[in-house]
Amino acid sequence: MDTNGVKTYGIGELLAMARERAVPVVRGVSDAALAAPTPCAEYDVKSLVNHLFQVIEQFQRLARKEASDFGETPDRVAGSPEWRERLVAEADRLAAAWSAPGAEEGTTGGMDMPARLVGSMALLDLTVHVWDLARATGQGYQGADEAVVAELAGAVAELAPTAREMGMFGVPVEPAEGASGFERLLARTGRVPHGGIVPGRSPFSGYS
């Protein structure tokens, strides 16, 4: 929709943008890189992919106002060379679920959080964790779309105090002079946008 001449995007639209950025990175993860470390201290590449699978699947349920389960993380990668295309397909379903009428309305999740904020949490993981995968596997990542960064900046500002208290975000990093909006977003989650991997904490590694 347009508000005072400024286009406001739905979460489903933003997730579709993030999905487009994610697809080449996901397809570019080689089998040889699955044991590599990532910027998330608790995840190697394989476990981060499995976490991303869980997030994408469970947030489809939250879009439908169904109960979610972020308990044990199933292994979607082992013994399945098709996992890349399955993850892409699940990302398509995630965007579709949050594009459905009513998905952003009311509350959802075990904590009865505003639905749009919950959708932004899915957007955060699909954006930042894909950057994590790109960094861990030596791939380029051009950055998130401006509209995605704007949405996530507001969500991170709202969620950061609780997320840091729960150990989900790392200590904020001072961004470099002239850093882009996306680089500033990464820094607020405790990531170092440039240089080698400095293990931090993954955003929203646990949900209710």
N, C-alpha and C positions, 0 to 999 in steps of 0.2 A: 504494500500500500504506500501511498505518498502522503506525507504529513508536512504541510507548509513547504512544499516543494522538495522535501528530502525523502528519498525512498527508504521505507522501513521494510526490512526483509523478515520473513518468517524463519523460524529455526530450521524447518525442513529445507528451505532454500539455501541457508547458510551451510547446513550439513552437506548438501549437494556440491557446494563450492569446495568444501574441505575434502570431500570424496574425490573430486577431480585432482586435487593436489596429492592425495594419498595413493592413488592407483599406480603411478609409475614407480613410486618408492617401494610399495608392497611387492610389485612384480620384479623389482630389482634386487630383492633380498636373496642371495645365493644360499644354497645348502651349507656351503663352507663357512658362512658367516653366522650360523645359528648359535654358536657357542661364544660369540664375541661379546664383550662388555658393552653396556649402554650408559647414557647419562643417568639412568635410574639405578641406584646402588643395589637394589634388591632383584634386578632383572638382567639376564643376558638377553640376546636377541630373541631366542626361541620363547622364553618365558614372557617377554614383553609382547610378542605376537599373540601368545595364548591369552594374556591379559586383555589385549585389544579386542580379540574375539569375544571374550566374556562381556566386556563393556558394550560393544556394539549390539550383541544379542540381548542383553538385559535391558538396555535403554530402549529397545523396541517395545518391550513389555511395559516399561514405565510410560511410554507415549500413549499406550492404550489404557493406562490407569490400572494395570495389573500388578500383582506382587512380583518383586524381583528377588533373585538369589545370587548374591555376590560371595558365596561361601567358597567351597573348593573350586579351583579353576581347572576345567578339563583340558587335556592335551589335544589340541586340534591339529597339531603340526606333525607329530611323530607318525611315520609310515604313510603319510598322505601327501604326495607331491602336488596334489591339486589344491592345497590349502590357500594358495595365493588367490586363485579365482573364487574360491568359496568366501574368503574374507572380502573381496571386492563385491560379491553378490550380497553379503550381509550388510555392507555399507550402503548399498542401494536400498535395501529394505529399511535400514535405519532412517534414511532421508525420507522415504515414503511414509513411514510410520509417523514421523513428526510433521509431515505435510498434511496429514489427515485432519478433517474438520474436528475441532475440539481438543486437539492434542495439546495446545498451549494454554488451554483454559483450566482454571481451578488449580488444584494441588495434586501431587503424585508422590509416590515413594513412601517408605516407612516413616519418614520424618514429616510427611505432609508439607513438602516444600512447594513453592510456586512452580507450576509446570514449566513455564518458560525458562526459569533458572535451572531446573533439572535438565532441560534440553540443552542449555548452554554448557552444562557439565559434560554432556556427551560430545558436544562440539569441541570443548577444550581437549579432551582426550584424543579425539580424532585428529586434531591439529598438532598438539604438542608431542604426543607419542609418535606420530609419524615423523616429526622432526627428529625425535630421539632415534628412530630406526634409521633415518637417513644419515645422521651423524655417526651412528655405530657401524654402519656398513659402507661408509665412504662415498655416499651418494650426495648429490646436490639437492638443495631444497630452496626454492626461490622465495619462500615466504607465503604467508596467508593473504587472502584477499582483504582489501581494506575494510569491507563490511564485516568480515569475520573477526578481524582484530578489534574493531569498535565494539562488537558484541562481547567479546571475551574480556576486553579491558574492564567493562562494567561488572561482569560476572566475577572476575578475579578480585576486583576491589571489594566486592560484597563477601566473597567466600574466604579470602586470604587469612583473616585473623583466626577463624576456626580451623582452617586447613593447616595452618602452621602449628597451632596448638595440638592438633591431632597427629602431627608429623607427616602430613601429606604433601606439604610444600617445604622446600628447603629455605634457608636464609636468603633473602633477596640479594641479588648481585647488582653492583653499580653498573649501569649500562655505559657503554663507550659514548664519547661525545659524537653527536650526529647519528646515533643509533636509530634504526627504523622503529616504527610502532610495534612491529612483530618482535624485533630484538628486545625491546623494552618489556614486552609481555613475557618473553622467555626469561628475562632477568628477574622478573617479579616472582616467577615460580622457582627461582634458585638455580637456573641454568646459566651457563656461560655461552653466549651466542657464537663466539669465535674461539679458535684454539682447539686444544685436545679435549678429550673427554674428561670432565671433572664430575665424578659420580655425585648425584644429588638425591633428592627424593622425588618419586613420581607423583604428579598431581592426581589426587583422587584414586589412590590404589586400593581404597576400601570404601564401600558404600553401604547404605542401609535402605 
